[in-house]
Amino acid sequence: MSTILLIEARFYPHLNDMLLDGARKAIEAAGHRHETMTVPGALEVPGAIALAARSGRFCAFVGLGVVIRGETYHFEVVSNESARGLMDLTLQGYAIGNGILTVENEDQALVRCDPAQLDKGGGAAKAALALYDLRQKFAP
């Protein structure tokens, strides 16, 4: 049994609770353990994963958070750079599921976060597990 690290940008607690619920259920259903780490915002998620990856304690990672469009360009910066950071780490060989939602409004976020609806937290966990399995398949 391996351990997956969930790193959440806990900016919207009520939304994150749903993302975490879905991710935890997916990981447990696959027979793995999980730990959770919290960072201030989505931009910190890739850096936290990079730091945690150095420990060698985790087989995969799930980045979770919600970025809701506001009135400034900041939405694009956070959305693009958090996704780029996660992709850069994935291309380095880390198994990462991207569950950082980028939405126009809270209604969109609620549908996507809810495990009974679109369950994007669970989907991100399943993506991380799929990449972990793929990495195991190609391991020397």
C-alpha positions as a Markdown table, in Angstrom:
| # | Residue | x | y | z |
|---|---|---|---|---|
| 1 | Met | 0.0 | 0.0 | 0.0 |
| 2 | Ser | 1.4 | 3.3 | -1.1 |
| 3 | Thr | 0.8 | 6.8 | 0.2 |
| 4 | Ile | -0.6 | 9.7 | -2.0 |
| 5 | Leu | -0.2 | 13.3 | -0.9 |
| 6 | Leu | -3.1 | 15.6 | -1.3 |
| 7 | Ile | -2.0 | 19.2 | -1.4 |
| 8 | Glu | -4.8 | 21.6 | -1.1 |
| 9 | Ala | -4.9 | 25.4 | -1.7 |
| 10 | Arg | -7.5 | 26.1 | 1.0 |
| 11 | Phe | -8.8 | 29.4 | -0.2 |
| 12 | Tyr | -12.5 | 28.3 | -0.3 |
| 13 | Pro | -12.9 | 25.8 | 2.6 |
| 14 | His | -16.5 | 24.7 | 1.8 |
| 15 | Leu | -15.4 | 23.8 | -1.8 |
| 16 | Asn | -12.1 | 22.2 | -0.7 |
| 17 | Asp | -13.9 | 20.0 | 1.7 |
| 18 | Met | -15.8 | 18.5 | -1.2 |
| 19 | Leu | -12.7 | 18.1 | -3.4 |
| 20 | Leu | -10.9 | 16.4 | -0.5 |
| 21 | Asp | -13.8 | 14.1 | 0.2 |
| 22 | Gly | -13.9 | 12.9 | -3.4 |
| 23 | Ala | -10.1 | 12.5 | -3.6 |
| 24 | Arg | -9.9 | 10.6 | -0.4 |
| 25 | Lys | -12.7 | 8.2 | -1.4 |
| 26 | Ala | -11.0 | 7.5 | -4.7 |
| 27 | Ile | -7.6 | 6.8 | -3.1 |
| 28 | Glu | -9.1 | 4.6 | -0.4 |
| 29 | Ala | -11.2 | 2.7 | -3.0 |
| 30 | Ala | -7.9 | 1.9 | -4.8 |
| 31 | Gly | -6.4 | 0.6 | -1.6 |
| 32 | His | -3.9 | 3.4 | -0.9 |
| 33 | Arg | -3.2 | 5.6 | 2.0 |
| 34 | His | -3.2 | 9.4 | 1.9 |
| 35 | Glu | -2.0 | 12.4 | 3.7 |
| 36 | Thr | -3.1 | 16.0 | 3.4 |
| 37 | Met | -1.0 | 19.2 | 3.3 |
| 38 | Thr | -2.5 | 22.7 | 3.1 |
| 39 | Val | -0.9 | 25.7 | 1.3 |
| 40 | Pro | -2.3 | 29.3 | 1.1 |
| 41 | Gly | -3.2 | 29.3 | -2.6 |
| 42 | Ala | -3.0 | 27.5 | -6.0 |
| 43 | Leu | 0.3 | 29.1 | -6.9 |
| 44 | Glu | 1.9 | 27.3 | -3.9 |
| 45 | Val | 0.7 | 23.8 | -4.9 |
| 46 | Pro | 3.4 | 23.0 | -7.4 |
| 47 | Gly | 6.2 | 24.2 | -5.1 |
| 48 | Ala | 4.8 | 22.2 | -2.2 |
| 49 | Ile | 4.7 | 19.1 | -4.4 |
| 50 | Ala | 8.3 | 19.6 | -5.5 |
| 51 | Leu | 9.4 | 19.9 | -1.9 |
| 52 | Ala | 7.4 | 16.8 | -0.8 |
| 53 | Ala | 8.6 | 14.8 | -3.7 |
| 54 | Arg | 12.2 | 15.1 | -2.5 |
| 55 | Ser | 11.3 | 13.2 | 0.7 |
| 56 | Gly | 10.6 | 10.0 | -1.3 |
| 57 | Arg | 7.6 | 9.3 | 1.1 |
| 58 | Phe | 4.9 | 9.6 | -1.6 |
| 59 | Cys | 4.1 | 7.6 | -4.7 |
| 60 | Ala | 1.8 | 10.2 | -6.2 |
| 61 | Phe | 0.3 | 13.7 | -5.6 |
| 62 | Val | -3.0 | 15.4 | -6.0 |
| 63 | Gly | -3.2 | 19.2 | -6.3 |
| 64 | Leu | -6.6 | 20.5 | -5.2 |
| 65 | Gly | -8.0 | 24.0 | -5.1 |
| 66 | Val | -10.5 | 26.4 | -6.7 |
| 67 | Val | -9.7 | 29.6 | -8.6 |
| 68 | Ile | -12.7 | 31.7 | -9.3 |
| 69 | Arg | -12.5 | 34.4 | -11.9 |
| 70 | Gly | -12.4 | 37.9 | -10.4 |
| 71 | Glu | -12.1 | 41.4 | -11.9 |
| 72 | Thr | -8.4 | 41.4 | -12.6 |
| 73 | Tyr | -5.8 | 39.5 | -14.6 |
| 74 | His | -4.7 | 37.6 | -11.4 |
| 75 | Phe | -7.2 | 34.8 | -12.4 |
| 76 | Glu | -5.2 | 34.1 | -15.6 |
| 77 | Val | -1.9 | 34.2 | -13.8 |
| 78 | Val | -2.9 | 31.8 | -11.0 |
| 79 | Ser | -4.8 | 29.5 | -13.4 |
| 80 | Asn | -2.0 | 29.3 | -16.0 |
| 81 | Glu | 1.0 | 29.2 | -13.7 |
| 82 | Ser | -0.4 | 26.6 | -11.3 |
| 83 | Ala | -1.3 | 24.3 | -14.2 |
| 84 | Arg | 2.1 | 24.9 | -15.8 |
| 85 | Gly | 3.9 | 24.1 | -12.6 |
| 86 | Leu | 2.0 | 20.9 | -12.2 |
| 87 | Met | 2.7 | 19.9 | -15.8 |
| 88 | Asp | 6.4 | 20.7 | -15.4 |
| 89 | Leu | 6.6 | 18.3 | -12.5 |
| 90 | Thr | 4.6 | 15.6 | -14.3 |
| 91 | Leu | 7.0 | 15.8 | -17.2 |
| 92 | Gln | 9.8 | 15.2 | -14.7 |
| 93 | Gly | 8.2 | 11.9 | -13.9 |
| 94 | Tyr | 6.0 | 12.6 | -10.9 |
| 95 | Ala | 2.5 | 11.1 | -10.8 |
| 96 | Ile | 0.3 | 14.1 | -10.3 |
| 97 | Gly | -3.5 | 14.7 | -10.7 |
| 98 | Asn | -4.5 | 18.3 | -11.3 |
| 99 | Gly | -7.6 | 19.0 | -9.3 |
| 100 | Ile | -7.2 | 22.8 | -9.3 |
| 101 | Leu | -10.4 | 24.0 | -10.7 |
| 102 | Thr | -10.5 | 27.2 | -12.7 |
| 103 | Val | -14.1 | 28.5 | -12.9 |
| 104 | Glu | -16.1 | 31.5 | -13.7 |
| 105 | Asn | -18.3 | 31.5 | -10.6 |
| 106 | Glu | -19.1 | 29.6 | -7.4 |
| 107 | Asp | -22.0 | 27.8 | -9.0 |
| 108 | Gln | -19.7 | 26.2 | -11.5 |
| 109 | Ala | -17.3 | 25.3 | -8.6 |
| 110 | Leu | -20.0 | 23.7 | -6.5 |
| 111 | Val | -21.1 | 21.3 | -9.3 |
| 112 | Arg | -17.5 | 20.3 | -10.0 |
| 113 | Cys | -16.4 | 19.9 | -6.4 |
| 114 | Asp | -19.4 | 17.9 | -5.3 |
| 115 | Pro | -18.6 | 14.1 | -5.2 |
| 116 | Ala | -22.2 | 13.4 | -6.0 |
| 117 | Gln | -22.0 | 15.5 | -9.2 |
| 118 | Leu | -18.8 | 15.9 | -11.3 |
| 119 | Asp | -16.4 | 14.9 | -8.5 |
| 120 | Lys | -13.3 | 16.6 | -9.8 |
| 121 | Gly | -11.4 | 15.8 | -6.6 |
| 122 | Gly | -12.0 | 12.1 | -7.2 |
| 123 | Gly | -11.1 | 12.5 | -10.9 |
| 124 | Ala | -7.8 | 14.1 | -10.0 |
| 125 | Ala | -7.0 | 11.3 | -7.6 |
| 126 | Lys | -7.8 | 8.7 | -10.2 |
| 127 | Ala | -5.5 | 10.6 | -12.7 |
| 128 | Ala | -2.7 | 10.5 | -10.2 |
| 129 | Leu | -3.2 | 6.8 | -9.6 |
| 130 | Ala | -3.3 | 6.1 | -13.3 |
| 131 | Leu | 0.0 | 7.9 | -13.8 |
| 132 | Tyr | 1.5 | 6.1 | -10.8 |
| 133 | Asp | 0.5 | 2.7 | -12.4 |
| 134 | Leu | 1.9 | 3.8 | -15.7 |
| 135 | Arg | 5.2 | 4.8 | -14.1 |
| 136 | Gln | 5.4 | 1.4 | -12.3 |
| 137 | Lys | 4.8 | -0.3 | -15.7 |
| 138 | Phe | 7.8 | 1.5 | -17.3 |
| 139 | Ala | 10.1 | 1.3 | -14.2 |
| 140 | Pro | 13.5 | -0.3 | -15.0 |
